[in-house]
Amino acid sequence: MKSSKVAKLVIKYNDVLKESMRNVVAEDLVNLIIVNGDDKEFELKDMISKKAKFKEMVFREFMRLNSNVVTKELSEMEEVKLSINKGKQRRLKI
């Protein structure tokens, strides 16, 4: 598999992948808070009621802690607009 093809696919689906990352990181954090008895005092109810803001805050902090380079690259990437083709579906060549 060629890395250039993978890179193009990641660029093409970047917005979807970012949203998936936000969802996964926020969901995992909530699960960890629930399971970990040390964090019982944390009020999830207030945070979860504002899901979009909560996911964005969790994701931003996660990225800040884990990858300043990736955060910089993501913020500088152009948004790719996808269009839906109503024609016949074809297999994706990878």
N, C-alpha and C positions, 0 to 999 in steps of 0.2 A: 504494500500500500504506500502510495507516495504522500509525503508530508505536505506537499503543495496542494494536493486535492483535499486533504483533511483541513488545512488552513482555510481554504476557500469555503468549505462547508461550515466551519466554525464562524467565519465572518458572515456568511449568508444567514445562519440561524442564531446569530449572536443575541438578539433581543429575547428570543424564546429561551435560550440557555441562561441568560442573566435572570430572567423571571423564575426559571426552575431552581436556580441556585438560591435565590431569595426565599423561595418556598421551603426548600429542603433545610437550609440552615436555621430558619425560624422554627420550623416544626421540630427539628432535632433539639434545639435549645429548650423549647417548651417541654418536650419529653424528658430531658435531663433534669429540668427544674422539678417536674412532677415526681420523678423517681428518686431524686436526691433529697433525703430528709433534711439536710443542712440548709436548704433554700426554701423552706416552708413559709417563711415570712414574706417572700416575694409575692406581690399581688398580681397574678397573671390576668385576672378578670379585667382589670383596667387596661392592661396592654393589649390584650386580645380583642377588646371591643373596637380598637382602632387598628385593624389588621394590616392595612397597607403601610401605615406609618411604622408599626411595630416591625414588619418584615424589612422595611427599608433601613431602619435604625440597626437592627440585628445584623443585616448583611453588611452595612457600611462599617460597623465596628469589627466584624469578622475579617473583612478585607483589610482594614487598617492594621489589624494585628498580624495578618498573615502574608500580605503581599502588596507593598506600596507600588511596585512596578506594574503589577496587573491592574490595580486601581487606576493608575495614571493612564495606561493604555486603553482601558475600557472607557474612561471619560473622554478620551481624544478620538475614539472611533466614530466614524460616520454612521448614522442610522441607515440601515438597509431597509427599503420598502419592498415588501413582498406582494405579489399579485396572485390571485387565484385564477388558474386556467381551468375552464370548464370542459376542456377537451379530454381526449382519452388519456388515462393515466399510463405512465411508463415506469419501468424499473429504473432506480437510481444506480448509476454506474459508479462504483467506488474502486 
